[in-house]
Amino acid sequence: MDICYSRELDASYLIISEKKPEDEVSARMAERTAPSGLLRMESRETETGREYRYAIDGLRSLEAELGTSGIGAAEIRDLMHSLYRVSNELEEYLLEPDSLFLEPGLIYRGKAGWRFCYDPSRRESFFLQLQTLSRFLLKKCDHNDEETSRMAYALFQVCHEENFSFTQIWEALEMPAPQAAEEGENPESRETGFFARFLRFMGF
């Protein structure tokens, strides 16, 4: 896998080149009907494999944003909430959360919120990536703020427990579970919504 950046005319792109085969259906789903929390992706064949292009105009990576300042408690909560939401939506589309990149340099934020990079050829445990991300957040948090420091350390501890869950993360972040995680959610309506999107994707 190779990662590079390109500015073409007035557009900027993150470009990931893969040599191994991809899941064609997943790639088409991610490109055409994926959740709004993902970077917009275009896929094209190359001589050596496949190239994924992600539009990053008007966005800054988490790594770049924290280059000169620390992340606060509200931003950590917002990031974890966005990750939870996009991972759930990916599963609704029968896409893999393990295909997300959770590296700080590949997580972006703009006016519309956090945006994540999805690579259909990638398989890297979502929760193992969260461990690494929690270590980065602990290092980069605002250590002058007691609430932020305490929260970042609690998140780090949870993410390094065996078989941890988002329920434990909400407790560490001292926030209620998002609505999508509540027991009252109707699974039948989620299933119906997915098939409606799938039929549109297939052109029916």
ZIBELQUI-V39031 format. One record per helix or strand of 2 or more residues. SS is the DSSP state (a for helix, b for strand). FROM is the first residue (numbers start at 1). LEN is the number of residues. If there is no record, write none. Layout:
BEGIN
ss->(SS/SS)
from->(FROM/FROM)
len->(LEN/LEN)
END
This chain:
BEGIN
ss->(b/b/a/b/b/b/a/a/a/b/a/b/b/a/a/a/a/a)
from->(2/11/24/41/50/60/62/73/97/100/104/107/113/126/146/166/179/187)
len->(7/8/9/5/6/2/4/20/3/2/3/4/6/15/14/7/3/16)
END
